[in-house]
Amino acid sequence: MSTKELLLNEIEHCPEPFLNEVLDFMNFLKTKSIQERLETTVISESSLKKDWLKPEEDKAWQNL
């Protein structure tokens, strides 16, 4: 059985109050993932902007 199938099976037999907690946790995980990607982007920006601000970069992108 796949993980998804196992989860669906557990959900089928789970009391409603637990389902609310499971849903909250899933939403937390999604938010956490988005936050981590955003942090990585922000951290990367300072090192990447050195290359972005070079005249040859402007020239390479001028036709787009």
N, CA, C and O atoms as a Tripos MOL2 file, in Angstrom:
@<TRIPOS>MOLECULE
protein
  256   255    64     0     0
PROTEIN
NO_CHARGES

@<TRIPOS>ATOM
      1 N           0.8370   -1.1890    0.0000 N.3       1 MET1
      2 CA          0.0000    0.0000    0.0000 C.3       1 MET1
      3 C           0.8780    1.2470    0.0000 C.2       1 MET1
      4 O           1.9060    1.2930    0.6760 O.2       1 MET1
      5 N           0.4720    2.2440   -0.7520 N.am      2 SER2
      6 CA          1.2200    3.4980   -0.7750 C.3       2 SER2
      7 C           0.9230    4.2990    0.4960 C.2       2 SER2
      8 O          -0.0380    4.0220    1.2130 O.2       2 SER2
      9 N           1.7470    5.2690    0.7470 N.am      3 THR3
     10 CA          1.5410    6.1330    1.9070 C.3       3 THR3
     11 C           0.1920    6.8280    1.8230 C.2       3 THR3
     12 O          -0.5160    6.9520    2.8220 O.2       3 THR3
     13 N          -0.1530    7.2740    0.6420 N.am      4 LYS4
     14 CA         -1.4360    7.9490    0.4600 C.3       4 LYS4
     15 C          -2.5940    7.0050    0.7820 C.2       4 LYS4
     16 O          -3.5570    7.3930    1.4440 O.2       4 LYS4
     17 N          -2.4930    5.7810    0.3160 N.am      5 GLU5
     18 CA         -3.5500    4.7950    0.6000 C.3       5 GLU5
     19 C          -3.6340    4.5090    2.0990 C.2       5 GLU5
     20 O          -4.7290    4.3830    2.6470 O.2       5 GLU5
     21 N          -2.4930    4.4070    2.7540 N.am      6 LEU6
     22 CA         -2.4860    4.1810    4.1950 C.3       6 LEU6
     23 C          -3.1210    5.3510    4.9440 C.2       6 LEU6
     24 O          -3.8870    5.1540    5.8870 O.2       6 LEU6
     25 N          -2.8000    6.5510    4.5210 N.am      7 LEU7
     26 CA         -3.4060    7.7270    5.1490 C.3       7 LEU7
     27 C          -4.9120    7.7660    4.9350 C.2       7 LEU7
     28 O          -5.6740    8.0370    5.8630 O.2       7 LEU7
     29 N          -5.3300    7.4940    3.7170 N.am      8 LEU8
     30 CA         -6.7700    7.4890    3.4420 C.3       8 LEU8
     31 C          -7.4900    6.4360    4.2690 C.2       8 LEU8
     32 O          -8.6010    6.6650    4.7470 O.2       8 LEU8
     33 N          -6.8620    5.2960    4.4360 N.am      9 ASN9
     34 CA         -7.4380    4.2400    5.2590 C.3       9 ASN9
     35 C          -7.5570    4.7020    6.7170 C.2       9 ASN9
     36 O          -8.5840    4.4850    7.3600 O.2       9 ASN9
     37 N          -6.5160    5.3280    7.2230 N.am     10 GLU10
     38 CA         -6.5590    5.8430    8.5990 C.3      10 GLU10
     39 C          -7.6340    6.9110    8.7600 C.2      10 GLU10
     40 O          -8.3380    6.9450    9.7690 O.2      10 GLU10
     41 N          -7.7580    7.7720    7.7720 N.am     11 ILE11
     42 CA         -8.7590    8.8340    7.8150 C.3      11 ILE11
     43 C         -10.1680    8.2490    7.8680 C.2      11 ILE11
     44 O         -11.0340    8.7550    8.5810 O.2      11 ILE11
     45 N         -10.3850    7.1920    7.1150 N.am     12 GLU12
     46 CA        -11.7020    6.5410    7.1080 C.3      12 GLU12
     47 C         -12.1120    6.0430    8.4930 C.2      12 GLU12
     48 O         -13.3010    5.9840    8.8060 O.2      12 GLU12
     49 N         -11.1380    5.6890    9.3130 N.am     13 HIS13
     50 CA        -11.4350    5.1090   10.6220 C.3      13 HIS13
     51 C         -11.1030    6.0460   11.7820 C.2      13 HIS13
     52 O         -11.0140    5.6210   12.9330 O.2      13 HIS13
     53 N         -10.9270    7.2910   11.4670 N.am     14 CYS14
     54 CA        -10.4980    8.2640   12.4700 C.3      14 CYS14
     55 C         -11.7010    9.0490   13.0100 C.2      14 CYS14
     56 O         -12.5730    9.4540   12.2420 O.2      14 CYS14
     57 N         -11.7450    9.2610   14.3260 N.am     15 PRO15
     58 CA        -12.8340   10.0960   14.8840 C.3      15 PRO15
     59 C         -12.7300   11.5420   14.3760 C.2      15 PRO15
     60 O         -11.6360   12.0500   14.1280 O.2      15 PRO15
     61 N         -13.8420   12.1620   14.2350 N.am     16 GLU16
     62 CA        -13.9200   13.5250   13.6940 C.3      16 GLU16
     63 C         -13.0020   14.5250   14.4100 C.2      16 GLU16
     64 O         -12.3300   15.3030   13.7330 O.2      16 GLU16
     65 N         -12.9460   14.5380   15.7280 N.am     17 PRO17
     66 CA        -12.0410   15.5060   16.3850 C.3      17 PRO17
     67 C         -10.5710   15.3350   15.9610 C.2      17 PRO17
     68 O          -9.8350   16.3150   15.8470 O.2      17 PRO17
     69 N         -10.1620   14.0960   15.7320 N.am     18 PHE18
     70 CA         -8.7980   13.8530   15.2680 C.3      18 PHE18
     71 C          -8.5970   14.3870   13.8590 C.2      18 PHE18
     72 O          -7.5210   14.8760   13.5150 O.2      18 PHE18
     73 N          -9.6380   14.2890   13.0520 N.am     19 LEU19
     74 CA         -9.5330   14.7680   11.6740 C.3      19 LEU19
     75 C          -9.2570   16.2660   11.6270 C.2      19 LEU19
     76 O          -8.5090   16.7440   10.7730 O.2      19 LEU19
     77 N          -9.8610   16.9930   12.5420 N.am     20 ASN20
     78 CA         -9.5900   18.4360   12.6040 C.3      20 ASN20
     79 C          -8.1170   18.6960   12.9070 C.2      20 ASN20
     80 O          -7.5100   19.5980   12.3280 O.2      20 ASN20
     81 N          -7.5520   17.9140   13.8050 N.am     21 GLU21
     82 CA         -6.1320   18.0650   14.1300 C.3      21 GLU21
     83 C          -5.2410   17.6560   12.9560 C.2      21 GLU21
     84 O          -4.2220   18.2920   12.6850 O.2      21 GLU21
     85 N          -5.6340   16.5990   12.2750 N.am     22 VAL22
     86 CA         -4.8680   16.1510   11.1050 C.3      22 VAL22
     87 C          -4.8770   17.2480   10.0400 C.2      22 VAL22
     88 O          -3.8430   17.5540    9.4470 O.2      22 VAL22
     89 N          -6.0230   17.8220    9.8090 N.am     23 LEU23
     90 CA         -6.1360   18.8940    8.8250 C.3      23 LEU23
     91 C          -5.2840   20.0990    9.2380 C.2      23 LEU23
     92 O          -4.5840   20.6800    8.4090 O.2      23 LEU23
     93 N          -5.3440   20.4670   10.5010 N.am     24 ASP24
     94 CA         -4.5110   21.5650   10.9940 C.3      24 ASP24
     95 C          -3.0350   21.2700   10.7630 C.2      24 ASP24
     96 O          -2.2840   22.1480   10.3400 O.2      24 ASP24
     97 N          -2.6220   20.0470   11.0370 N.am     25 PHE25
     98 CA         -1.2220   19.6780   10.8650 C.3      25 PHE25
     99 C          -0.8130   19.7310    9.3980 C.2      25 PHE25
    100 O           0.2780   20.1960    9.0680 O.2      25 PHE25
    101 N          -1.6820   19.2590    8.5280 N.am     26 MET26
    102 CA         -1.3780   19.2970    7.0920 C.3      26 MET26
    103 C          -1.2320   20.7430    6.6180 C.2      26 MET26
    104 O          -0.3430   21.0510    5.8250 O.2      26 MET26
    105 N          -2.0900   21.6130    7.0940 N.am     27 ASN27
    106 CA         -1.9910   23.0250    6.7350 C.3      27 ASN27
    107 C          -0.7020   23.6360    7.2850 C.2      27 ASN27
    108 O          -0.0650   24.4520    6.6190 O.2      27 ASN27
    109 N          -0.3240   23.2420    8.4900 N.am     28 PHE28
    110 CA          0.9410   23.6890    9.0680 C.3      28 PHE28
    111 C           2.1120   23.2720    8.1840 C.2      28 PHE28
    112 O           3.0010   24.0780    7.9120 O.2      28 PHE28
    113 N           2.1160   22.0190    7.7370 N.am     29 LEU29
    114 CA          3.2060   21.5210    6.8990 C.3      29 LEU29
    115 C           3.2950   22.2940    5.5810 C.2      29 LEU29
    116 O           4.3910   22.6130    5.1190 O.2      29 LEU29
    117 N           2.1550   22.5910    4.9830 N.am     30 LYS30
    118 CA          2.1560   23.3640    3.7380 C.3      30 LYS30
    119 C           2.7270   24.7540    3.9730 C.2      30 LYS30
    120 O           3.5590   25.2310    3.2030 O.2      30 LYS30
    121 N           2.2780   25.3930    5.0340 N.am     31 THR31
    122 CA          2.7550   26.7360    5.3590 C.3      31 THR31
    123 C           4.2460   26.7220    5.6470 C.2      31 THR31
    124 O           4.9790   27.6070    5.2040 O.2      31 THR31
    125 N           4.6890   25.7270    6.3830 N.am     32 LYS32
    126 CA          6.1100   25.5930    6.7170 C.3      32 LYS32
    127 C           6.9420   25.4440    5.4450 C.2      32 LYS32
    128 O           7.9970   26.0660    5.3150 O.2      32 LYS32
    129 N           6.4790   24.6390    4.5270 N.am     33 SER33
    130 CA          7.1910   24.4250    3.2690 C.3      33 SER33
    131 C           7.3000   25.7250    2.4760 C.2      33 SER33
    132 O           8.3650   26.0520    1.9540 O.2      33 SER33
    133 N           6.2110   26.4520    2.3880 N.am     34 ILE34
    134 CA          6.2080   27.7330    1.6670 C.3      34 ILE34
    135 C           7.1580   28.7110    2.3450 C.2      34 ILE34
    136 O           7.9130   29.4120    1.6710 O.2      34 ILE34
    137 N           7.1250   28.7610    3.6690 N.am     35 GLN35
    138 CA          7.9930   29.6650    4.4230 C.3      35 GLN35
    139 C           9.4640   29.3270    4.1980 C.2      35 GLN35
    140 O          10.2850   30.2280    4.0280 O.2      35 GLN35
    141 N           9.8020   28.0410    4.1950 N.am     36 GLU36
    142 CA         11.1920   27.6290    3.9860 C.3      36 GLU36
    143 C          11.6780   28.0160    2.5910 C.2      36 GLU36
    144 O          12.8170   28.4540    2.4280 O.2      36 GLU36
    145 N          10.8160   27.8560    1.5830 N.am     37 ARG37
    146 CA         11.2030   28.2440    0.2250 C.3      37 ARG37
    147 C          11.4030   29.7550    0.1180 C.2      37 ARG37
    148 O          12.3200   30.2270   -0.5540 O.2      37 ARG37
    149 N          10.5370   30.4970    0.7870 N.am     38 LEU38
    150 CA         10.6640   31.9470    0.7810 C.3      38 LEU38
    151 C          11.9700   32.3730    1.4530 C.2      38 LEU38
    152 O          12.6720   33.2490    0.9490 O.2      38 LEU38
    153 N          12.2910   31.7600    2.5810 N.am     39 GLU39
    154 CA         13.5310   32.0830    3.2800 C.3      39 GLU39
    155 C          14.7510   31.7720    2.4120 C.2      39 GLU39
    156 O          15.7090   32.5440    2.3780 O.2      39 GLU39
    157 N          14.7090   30.6550    1.7230 N.am     40 THR40
    158 CA         15.8140   30.2900    0.8330 C.3      40 THR40
    159 C          15.9690   31.3230   -0.2730 C.2      40 THR40
    160 O          17.0860   31.6980   -0.6280 O.2      40 THR40
    161 N          14.8640   31.7760   -0.8080 N.am     41 THR41
    162 CA         14.8930   32.7840   -1.8640 C.3      41 THR41
    163 C          15.5030   34.0800   -1.3540 C.2      41 THR41
    164 O          16.3470   34.6820   -2.0190 O.2      41 THR41
    165 N          15.0770   34.5040   -0.1840 N.am     42 VAL42
    166 CA         15.5860   35.7550    0.3850 C.3      42 VAL42
    167 C          17.0790   35.6430    0.6880 C.2      42 VAL42
    168 O          17.8410   36.5730    0.4250 O.2      42 VAL42
    169 N          17.4920   34.5100    1.2370 N.am     43 ILE43
    170 CA         18.9060   34.3000    1.5580 C.3      43 ILE43
    171 C          19.7430   34.2820    0.2780 C.2      43 ILE43
    172 O          20.8430   34.8350    0.2480 O.2      43 ILE43
    173 N          19.2340   33.6580   -0.7650 N.am     44 SER44
    174 CA         19.9630   33.5540   -2.0330 C.3      44 SER44
    175 C          20.1000   34.8930   -2.7390 C.2      44 SER44
    176 O          21.0650   35.1270   -3.4650 O.2      44 SER44
    177 N          19.1390   35.7580   -2.5230 N.am     45 GLU45
    178 CA         19.1110   37.0150   -3.2600 C.3      45 GLU45
    179 C          20.3870   37.8260   -3.0610 C.2      45 GLU45
    180 O          20.9250   38.3680   -4.0260 O.2      45 GLU45
    181 N          20.8760   37.9180   -1.8390 N.am     46 SER46
    182 CA         22.0440   38.7550   -1.5930 C.3      46 SER46
    183 C          23.2820   38.2500   -2.3230 C.2      46 SER46
    184 O          24.0910   39.0520   -2.7910 O.2      46 SER46
    185 N          23.4390   36.9460   -2.4270 N.am     47 SER47
    186 CA         24.6160   36.4280   -3.1470 C.3      47 SER47
    187 C          24.4100   36.4560   -4.6570 C.2      47 SER47
    188 O          25.3690   36.6480   -5.4060 O.2      47 SER47
    189 N          23.1900   36.2720   -5.1080 N.am     48 LEU48
    190 CA         22.9300   36.2560   -6.5460 C.3      48 LEU48
    191 C          22.8760   37.6510   -7.1600 C.2      48 LEU48
    192 O          23.1720   37.8220   -8.3420 O.2      48 LEU48
    193 N          22.5000   38.6450   -6.3630 N.am     49 LYS49
    194 CA         22.3440   39.9770   -6.9440 C.3      49 LYS49
    195 C          23.6640   40.5440   -7.4470 C.2      49 LYS49
    196 O          23.6720   41.4350   -8.2970 O.2      49 LYS49
    197 N          24.7790   40.0360   -6.9310 N.am     50 LYS50
    198 CA         26.0840   40.4710   -7.4400 C.3      50 LYS50
    199 C          26.1830   40.1810   -8.9350 C.2      50 LYS50
    200 O          26.6840   41.0010   -9.7040 O.2      50 LYS50
    201 N          25.6990   39.0010   -9.3390 N.am     51 ASP51
    202 CA         25.7070   38.6490  -10.7620 C.3      51 ASP51
    203 C          24.6040   39.3580  -11.5290 C.2      51 ASP51
    204 O          24.7960   39.7410  -12.6830 O.2      51 ASP51
    205 N          23.4520   39.5370  -10.8980 N.am     52 TRP52
    206 CA         22.3280   40.1740  -11.5770 C.3      52 TRP52
    207 C          22.6440   41.6100  -11.9630 C.2      52 TRP52
    208 O          22.1360   42.1140  -12.9640 O.2      52 TRP52
    209 N          23.4770   42.2650  -11.1770 N.am     53 LEU53
    210 CA         23.7450   43.6820  -11.4010 C.3      53 LEU53
    211 C          24.9100   43.9420  -12.3550 C.2      53 LEU53
    212 O          25.2980   45.0940  -12.5460 O.2      53 LEU53
    213 N          25.4620   42.9160  -12.9440 N.am     54 LYS54
    214 CA         26.5680   43.0860  -13.8790 C.3      54 LYS54
    215 C          26.0320   43.5680  -15.2360 C.2      54 LYS54
    216 O          24.9490   43.1630  -15.6590 O.2      54 LYS54
    217 N          26.7900   44.4280  -15.9080 N.am     55 PRO55
    218 CA         26.3530   44.9270  -17.2230 C.3      55 PRO55
    219 C          26.1240   43.8010  -18.2290 C.2      55 PRO55
    220 O          25.2080   43.8870  -19.0470 O.2      55 PRO55
    221 N          26.9380   42.7510  -18.1840 N.am     56 GLU56
    222 CA         26.7430   41.6480  -19.1380 C.3      56 GLU56
    223 C          25.4150   40.9180  -18.9150 C.2      56 GLU56
    224 O          24.8520   40.3520  -19.8520 O.2      56 GLU56
    225 N          24.9190   40.9300  -17.6860 N.am     57 GLU57
    226 CA         23.5950   40.3440  -17.4200 C.3      57 GLU57
    227 C          22.5130   41.1830  -18.0910 C.2      57 GLU57
    228 O          21.6000   40.6410  -18.7150 O.2      57 GLU57
    229 N          22.6150   42.4920  -17.9650 N.am     58 ASP58
    230 CA         21.6460   43.3710  -18.6270 C.3      58 ASP58
    231 C          21.6470   43.1450  -20.1320 C.2      58 ASP58
    232 O          20.5940   43.0830  -20.7660 O.2      58 ASP58
    233 N          22.8400   43.0240  -20.6900 N.am     59 LYS59
    234 CA         22.9600   42.7940  -22.1260 C.3      59 LYS59
    235 C          22.3420   41.4550  -22.5290 C.2      59 LYS59
    236 O          21.6670   41.3660  -23.5550 O.2      59 LYS59
    237 N          22.5700   40.4270  -21.7330 N.am     60 ALA60
    238 CA         22.0510   39.0870  -22.0450 C.3      60 ALA60
    239 C          20.5250   39.0580  -22.0340 C.2      60 ALA60
    240 O          19.9200   38.2760  -22.7670 O.2      60 ALA60
    241 N          19.9040   39.8880  -21.2260 N.am     61 TRP61
    242 CA         18.4480   39.8440  -21.0770 C.3      61 TRP61
    243 C          17.7270   40.9650  -21.8440 C.2      61 TRP61
    244 O          16.4990   41.0390  -21.7980 O.2      61 TRP61
    245 N          18.4480   41.8180  -22.5320 N.am     62 GLN62
    246 CA         17.8160   42.9810  -23.1350 C.3      62 GLN62
    247 C          16.8130   42.6450  -24.2450 C.2      62 GLN62
    248 O          15.9310   43.4540  -24.5320 O.2      62 GLN62
    249 N          16.9280   41.4900  -24.8620 N.am     63 ASN63
    250 CA         16.0100   41.1210  -25.9580 C.3      63 ASN63
    251 C          14.7330   40.4350  -25.4880 C.2      63 ASN63
    252 O          13.8760   40.0900  -26.3020 O.2      63 ASN63
    253 N          14.6070   40.2410  -24.2180 N.am     64 LEU64
    254 CA         13.4170   39.5410  -23.7030 C.3      64 LEU64
    255 C          12.3200   40.5020  -23.3200 C.2      64 LEU64
    256 O          11.2560   40.0770  -22.8700 O.2      64 LEU64
@<TRIPOS>BOND
     1     1     2 1
     2     2     3 1
     3     3     4 2
     4     3     5 am
     5     5     6 1
     6     6     7 1
     7     7     8 2
     8     7     9 am
     9     9    10 1
    10    10    11 1
    11    11    12 2
    12    11    13 am
    13    13    14 1
    14    14    15 1
    15    15    16 2
    16    15    17 am
    17    17    18 1
    18    18    19 1
    19    19    20 2
    20    19    21 am
    21    21    22 1
    22    22    23 1
    23    23    24 2
    24    23    25 am
    25    25    26 1
    26    26    27 1
    27    27    28 2
    28    27    29 am
    29    29    30 1
    30    30    31 1
    31    31    32 2
    32    31    33 am
    33    33    34 1
    34    34    35 1
    35    35    36 2
    36    35    37 am
    37    37    38 1
    38    38    39 1
    39    39    40 2
    40    39    41 am
    41    41    42 1
    42    42    43 1
    43    43    44 2
    44    43    45 am
    45    45    46 1
    46    46    47 1
    47    47    48 2
    48    47    49 am
    49    49    50 1
    50    50    51 1
    51    51    52 2
    52    51    53 am
    53    53    54 1
    54    54    55 1
    55    55    56 2
    56    55    57 am
    57    57    58 1
    58    58    59 1
    59    59    60 2
    60    59    61 am
    61    61    62 1
    62    62    63 1
    63    63    64 2
    64    63    65 am
    65    65    66 1
    66    66    67 1
    67    67    68 2
    68    67    69 am
    69    69    70 1
    70    70    71 1
    71    71    72 2
    72    71    73 am
    73    73    74 1
    74    74    75 1
    75    75    76 2
    76    75    77 am
    77    77    78 1
    78    78    79 1
    79    79    80 2
    80    79    81 am
    81    81    82 1
    82    82    83 1
    83    83    84 2
    84    83    85 am
    85    85    86 1
    86    86    87 1
    87    87    88 2
    88    87    89 am
    89    89    90 1
    90    90    91 1
    91    91    92 2
    92    91    93 am
    93    93    94 1
    94    94    95 1
    95    95    96 2
    96    95    97 am
    97    97    98 1
    98    98    99 1
    99    99   100 2
   100    99   101 am
   101   101   102 1
   102   102   103 1
   103   103   104 2
   104   103   105 am
   105   105   106 1
   106   106   107 1
   107   107   108 2
   108   107   109 am
   109   109   110 1
   110   110   111 1
   111   111   112 2
   112   111   113 am
   113   113   114 1
   114   114   115 1
   115   115   116 2
   116   115   117 am
   117   117   118 1
   118   118   119 1
   119   119   120 2
   120   119   121 am
   121   121   122 1
   122   122   123 1
   123   123   124 2
   124   123   125 am
   125   125   126 1
   126   126   127 1
   127   127   128 2
   128   127   129 am
   129   129   130 1
   130   130   131 1
   131   131   132 2
   132   131   133 am
   133   133   134 1
   134   134   135 1
   135   135   136 2
   136   135   137 am
   137   137   138 1
   138   138   139 1
   139   139   140 2
   140   139   141 am
   141   141   142 1
   142   142   143 1
   143   143   144 2
   144   143   145 am
   145   145   146 1
   146   146   147 1
   147   147   148 2
   148   147   149 am
   149   149   150 1
   150   150   151 1
   151   151   152 2
   152   151   153 am
   153   153   154 1
   154   154   155 1
   155   155   156 2
   156   155   157 am
   157   157   158 1
   158   158   159 1
   159   159   160 2
   160   159   161 am
   161   161   162 1
   162   162   163 1
   163   163   164 2
   164   163   165 am
   165   165   166 1
   166   166   167 1
   167   167   168 2
   168   167   169 am
   169   169   170 1
   170   170   171 1
   171   171   172 2
   172   171   173 am
   173   173   174 1
   174   174   175 1
   175   175   176 2
   176   175   177 am
   177   177   178 1
   178   178   179 1
   179   179   180 2
   180   179   181 am
   181   181   182 1
   182   182   183 1
   183   183   184 2
   184   183   185 am
   185   185   186 1
   186   186   187 1
   187   187   188 2
   188   187   189 am
   189   189   190 1
   190   190   191 1
   191   191   192 2
   192   191   193 am
   193   193   194 1
   194   194   195 1
   195   195   196 2
   196   195   197 am
   197   197   198 1
   198   198   199 1
   199   199   200 2
   200   199   201 am
   201   201   202 1
   202   202   203 1
   203   203   204 2
   204   203   205 am
   205   205   206 1
   206   206   207 1
   207   207   208 2
   208   207   209 am
   209   209   210 1
   210   210   211 1
   211   211   212 2
   212   211   213 am
   213   213   214 1
   214   214   215 1
   215   215   216 2
   216   215   217 am
   217   217   218 1
   218   218   219 1
   219   219   220 2
   220   219   221 am
   221   221   222 1
   222   222   223 1
   223   223   224 2
   224   223   225 am
   225   225   226 1
   226   226   227 1
   227   227   228 2
   228   227   229 am
   229   229   230 1
   230   230   231 1
   231   231   232 2
   232   231   233 am
   233   233   234 1
   234   234   235 1
   235   235   236 2
   236   235   237 am
   237   237   238 1
   238   238   239 1
   239   239   240 2
   240   239   241 am
   241   241   242 1
   242   242   243 1
   243   243   244 2
   244   243   245 am
   245   245   246 1
   246   246   247 1
   247   247   248 2
   248   247   249 am
   249   249   250 1
   250   250   251 1
   251   251   252 2
   252   251   253 am
   253   253   254 1
   254   254   255 1
   255   255   256 2
@<TRIPOS>SUBSTRUCTURE
     1 MET1         2 RESIDUE 1 A MET
     2 SER2         6 RESIDUE 1 A SER
     3 THR3        10 RESIDUE 1 A THR
     4 LYS4        14 RESIDUE 1 A LYS
     5 GLU5        18 RESIDUE 1 A GLU
     6 LEU6        22 RESIDUE 1 A LEU
     7 LEU7        26 RESIDUE 1 A LEU
     8 LEU8        30 RESIDUE 1 A LEU
     9 ASN9        34 RESIDUE 1 A ASN
    10 GLU10       38 RESIDUE 1 A GLU
    11 ILE11       42 RESIDUE 1 A ILE
    12 GLU12       46 RESIDUE 1 A GLU
    13 HIS13       50 RESIDUE 1 A HIS
    14 CYS14       54 RESIDUE 1 A CYS
    15 PRO15       58 RESIDUE 1 A PRO
    16 GLU16       62 RESIDUE 1 A GLU
    17 PRO17       66 RESIDUE 1 A PRO
    18 PHE18       70 RESIDUE 1 A PHE
    19 LEU19       74 RESIDUE 1 A LEU
    20 ASN20       78 RESIDUE 1 A ASN
    21 GLU21       82 RESIDUE 1 A GLU
    22 VAL22       86 RESIDUE 1 A VAL
    23 LEU23       90 RESIDUE 1 A LEU
    24 ASP24       94 RESIDUE 1 A ASP
    25 PHE25       98 RESIDUE 1 A PHE
    26 MET26      102 RESIDUE 1 A MET
    27 ASN27      106 RESIDUE 1 A ASN
    28 PHE28      110 RESIDUE 1 A PHE
    29 LEU29      114 RESIDUE 1 A LEU
    30 LYS30      118 RESIDUE 1 A LYS
    31 THR31      122 RESIDUE 1 A THR
    32 LYS32      126 RESIDUE 1 A LYS
    33 SER33      130 RESIDUE 1 A SER
    34 ILE34      134 RESIDUE 1 A ILE
    35 GLN35      138 RESIDUE 1 A GLN
    36 GLU36      142 RESIDUE 1 A GLU
    37 ARG37      146 RESIDUE 1 A ARG
    38 LEU38      150 RESIDUE 1 A LEU
    39 GLU39      154 RESIDUE 1 A GLU
    40 THR40      158 RESIDUE 1 A THR
    41 THR41      162 RESIDUE 1 A THR
    42 VAL42      166 RESIDUE 1 A VAL
    43 ILE43      170 RESIDUE 1 A ILE
    44 SER44      174 RESIDUE 1 A SER
    45 GLU45      178 RESIDUE 1 A GLU
    46 SER46      182 RESIDUE 1 A SER
    47 SER47      186 RESIDUE 1 A SER
    48 LEU48      190 RESIDUE 1 A LEU
    49 LYS49      194 RESIDUE 1 A LYS
    50 LYS50      198 RESIDUE 1 A LYS
    51 ASP51      202 RESIDUE 1 A ASP
    52 TRP52      206 RESIDUE 1 A TRP
    53 LEU53      210 RESIDUE 1 A LEU
    54 LYS54      214 RESIDUE 1 A LYS
    55 PRO55      218 RESIDUE 1 A PRO
    56 GLU56      222 RESIDUE 1 A GLU
    57 GLU57      226 RESIDUE 1 A GLU
    58 ASP58      230 RESIDUE 1 A ASP
    59 LYS59      234 RESIDUE 1 A LYS
    60 ALA60      238 RESIDUE 1 A ALA
    61 TRP61      242 RESIDUE 1 A TRP
    62 GLN62      246 RESIDUE 1 A GLN
    63 ASN63      250 RESIDUE 1 A ASN
    64 LEU64      254 RESIDUE 1 A LEU
